[in-house]
Amino acid sequence: MKISLIIACYNEAQALPLLLQEVQKEPPFEVLVADGGSEDGSQSLVEGYPDVQLVTCPKGRARQFNEAAQRARGDLLVFLHADSRLSPGWAAEARRLMGNPKNQLGAYRFKTDQQGLGMSLLAWGVRLRCWLFHLPYGDQGLILRRTDFNALGGFGDMPLLDDLDLVQRAKQRGRVVLSALPLITSARRWRKGGLWQVTWINQKVLWLYWLGKDPKELKELYQSMADKEKTI
């Protein structure tokens, strides 16, 4: 199965090169960077990689992912955030996970680039959530067959929690499976805003989402709480 690696990007000139350099070590069928109007030179940076396709569109992670997915030609779509780091063997693992037709969506194990007890507890909590509820988030990488992604209608047009929405819909069609292979994500949000403050904000937004609050209102609430805690 040919893999299309799709990376959502917005002002990621520092993090993106690290990911693109890793991709060169184990190149997939194609790489698409979906940029939402970066102003920090991210687009020019991508243009320096002749094998990477730049897709520009209005800002919005779901919109960016969907736009790039429409242009993808691979059998498998692997969706990543630009501050992710791949582990060796990631491509073979994606093919293995989705080689079973009963598996609707796959994801990697959550890990951050920071050591310490707090981060270990955070990673443990994510593993517990995935084990109990089979609910990986976008920072674990989302892997789908292109036909299944299209059948699901892609990411919902949501300003927040678009990854959770996609996983929930995928669960209704088949199995969501988790890999033991880690995808390393930047801990910069937790470093900047504080581990427990950021975790509390995230959990509060999730609880309100489960209670049925509109994602647009949640986005405004998340931004206001983040500004108050200076996490963004």
Secondary structure as GFF3:
##gff-version 3
##sequence-region A 1 232
A	DSSP	beta_strand	3	9	.	.	.	ID=ss1
A	DSSP	alpha_helix	16	25	.	.	.	ID=ss2
A	DSSP	beta_strand	30	35	.	.	.	ID=ss3
A	DSSP	alpha_helix	42	47	.	.	.	ID=ss4
A	DSSP	beta_strand	52	56	.	.	.	ID=ss5
A	DSSP	alpha_helix	61	71	.	.	.	ID=ss6
A	DSSP	beta_strand	76	81	.	.	.	ID=ss7
A	DSSP	beta_strand	84	85	.	.	.	ID=ss8
A	DSSP	alpha_helix	90	98	.	.	.	ID=ss9
A	DSSP	beta_strand	103	112	.	.	.	ID=ss10
A	DSSP	alpha_helix	117	133	.	.	.	ID=ss11
A	DSSP	three_ten_helix	138	140	.	.	.	ID=ss12
A	DSSP	beta_strand	142	145	.	.	.	ID=ss13
A	DSSP	alpha_helix	146	152	.	.	.	ID=ss14
A	DSSP	alpha_helix	162	171	.	.	.	ID=ss15
A	DSSP	beta_strand	175	185	.	.	.	ID=ss16
A	DSSP	alpha_helix	188	193	.	.	.	ID=ss17
A	DSSP	alpha_helix	195	210	.	.	.	ID=ss18
A	DSSP	alpha_helix	215	229	.	.	.	ID=ss19
###
